[in-house]
């Protein structure tokens, strides 16, 4: 599971910076409500580049 580091509102979505389990920081673009964006970012996998 990723850790949320910061969030930036952008248009109708969010850019959420997560700390991946391997220690890397990654910006994840998300759409929808804030809660949906957080849920997607926490589950985001860098090797696939998408949520699971």
Long-range contacts (C-beta under 8 A, 24 or more apart in sequence): 1-42, 1-43, 2-26, 2-41, 2-42, 2-43, 2-44, 4-38, 4-41, 4-42, 7-34, 7-37, 7-38, 13-37, 14-41, 16-41, 18-42, 18-44, 20-46, 22-46
